[in-house]
Amino acid sequence: MARALGPERRLLAVYTGGTIGMRSEHGVLVPGSGLAAVLRTLPMFHDEEHARACGLPEDTLVLPPASPAQRVTYTVLECQPLFDSSDMTITEWVQIAQTIERHYGQYDGFVVIHGTDTMAFAASVLSFVLENLQKTVILTGAQVPIHALWNDGRENLLGALLMASQYVIPEVCLFFQNQLFRGNRVTKVDSRRFAAFCSPNLPPLAVVGTDVTINRELVRKARGKDPLVVHSSMERDVGLLRLYPGIPAALVRAFLQPPLKGVVMETFGSGNGPTKLDLLRELQAAAERGLVIVNCTHCLQGSVTSDYAAGMAMAGAGIVSGFDMTSEAALAKLSYVLGQPGLSLDGKKELLARDLRGEMTLPTGAEHRPSLSCSALGRGIAQLLTLSQEADAVRDALMPSLACAAAHAGNLEVLQVLVELGSDLSLENFNGQTPLHAAARGGQAGAVSMLLRGGVHVGPRDEDGLSPLLLAVKGRHRGVIELLRAAGACLSPRELEDVGTELCRLASRADLDGLQSWWQAGADLGCPGYDGRSALLVAEAAGNLEVVTFLQKLQGGAGAQAPGPATL
Ligand SMILES: NC(=O)C[C@H](N)C(=O)O
């Protein structure tokens, strides 16, 4: 975050509609055109004398000087048609992003004037559509039209223009009632009061009072000099389902039918839902068909956790945690992730579980570790390694660790570069792990496939005797387990030594995903734990019905056999 310098700051204000510019027609408010003309008559928004002296065009206004050394000019681009924001959709928000992209080089910052009703959705969508922002983008609007005597539009718009012109905050933000919020953290909480928005799980990025207080440690840093990317291929077939006590399974089934590809499910408290078997079965069936479900709490504050069995049941049904995301942000993220071409189902779920634009707070320790996922870094390393011709020894020492880092991050580009530089992708790093271990631990199905196709050994053991298959089981990376099993990987007797106790632990926590991972890897789920009880007995005692059904099915039916040879 930096203070914006220079004698002139140029902004683009994209006017999309909303109450701020509305007029009364037949007793109701409708979007009103000509916002620039209204602003031109208000001295706080326009210095006509200066504009004339500079010969500014009709659509470009200039603020009175905020400081002696700086002038802010802004061009108002009025959209056609103008909308009450209740009518806006992903299509219009992508168009706004494309407008910003078209004018990105000409302006120092952007203000989007938008209706408040869906402004939180708009800000969330824009935050995902616009990648690598280096300039400030601020949405604002009003509860009362700007031409009314007592209104909030003037203060909000002027504040947004001043913030966008005076600070470089490379994010999509929302300015309302003297507070600058991260756009994908807000939700509209009041339909009448001027303080219409709140950001329940992240303090404001800035607060305007006598002074402007910027929360510097919260503002995201611009990533290098990577060019702006506009992701216009957003998935439209996503939805929002709010659970309520007693919601019938049949209703959930009807909602989850194709063409729906992803759903944000608003659950109770810390991510809990009914544990009725018929409902869980519907959710699990949908997840198995490839429908992506994100669990968000309908509480305003707090996060989805795994504190309760009722929450674990949700997780067991193949549902991704949305942690403390607002439903607006989760829906936008889902649309963005599902719109990404070429991602496997596991790849989509992994992307959803990451914090991509500051939209969610991950539990401590779960943050995505710095890696080689940035291809600029990968290219830099490749360059460095080719430069030092004489430093073969250094190169040989570095290669295995670099390959492991790239495999863990699923960076196929870097892996390819390393192969081209002559790296052997089956070499071990300092703790005996190969890139296949790293890819399996990171759940990177793409990297696992690439390595297997390249002919690496499927069952190497690291210093502790662990195989990639075991690491994939521990991370519940089902796609990876499937690939390794298909290539002939097996768990060793040593890896299966304490499996019975582990299975009982999973059964007691209703961790169906964990149990299914072991089963998929070839473990015998009938193995007793330390006290002689099987996972089935433990699940029955804990009343974890879903787990019971799963284990009974294995015991009784065709699924009784583990899906392949269990041990070497
Ligand atoms: N205050 C507002 O802007 C509400 C209006 N219905 C809109 O969202 O366009």
The ligand as an SDF file (V2000), in Angstrom:
LIG
                    3D

  9  8  0  0  0  0  0  0  0  0999 V2000
  -29.6650    1.6080   -2.2750 N   0  0  0  0  0  0  0  0  0  0  0  0
  -29.7240    1.0380   -3.4490 C   0  0  0  0  0  0  0  0  0  0  0  0
  -28.9160    1.2860   -4.2950 O   0  0  0  0  0  0  0  0  0  0  0  0
  -30.8280    0.0340   -3.6450 C   0  0  0  0  0  0  0  0  0  0  0  0
  -31.2460   -0.1730   -5.0690 C   0  0  0  0  0  0  0  0  0  0  0  0
  -32.4180   -1.0050   -5.1190 N   0  0  0  0  0  0  0  0  0  0  0  0
  -30.1610   -0.8870   -5.8580 C   0  0  0  0  0  0  0  0  0  0  0  0
  -29.5640   -1.7750   -5.3610 O   0  0  0  0  0  0  0  0  0  0  0  0
  -29.9540   -0.5520   -7.0100 O   0  0  0  0  0  0  0  0  0  0  0  0
  1  2  1  0
  2  3  2  0
  2  4  1  0
  4  5  1  0
  5  6  1  0
  5  7  1  0
  7  8  2  0
  7  9  1  0
M  END
$$$$
